[in-house]
């Protein structure tokens, strides 16, 4: 793993929001600080909104009279939501990976 500021990269967490110009934001710590707790809250909100959006999509797509602007709006919101869920999955996956025991490398001859 790469080091960041003298710390192990497993202590880095990808946050569920972006910074300037859409660049990723990270927090370094043990996951119990203020920023980590806020990130947990934001992730929960984003996942809840994704579930609600899927329900709305099912309802709208079941209507034969859905208009092009309605479908375009739905597609934009679904795309935004998918990007958020992808970011959450990447963040959680990297934290899980960092928590797994690393295999001991064999020392060469």
Secondary structure by P-SEA (a helix, b strand, c coil): cccccccccccccccccccccccbbbbbcccccaaaaaaaaaaaaaaaaaaaaaaaaaaaaacccccaaaaaaaaaaaaaaaaaaaaaaaaaaaaaaaacccccccccc
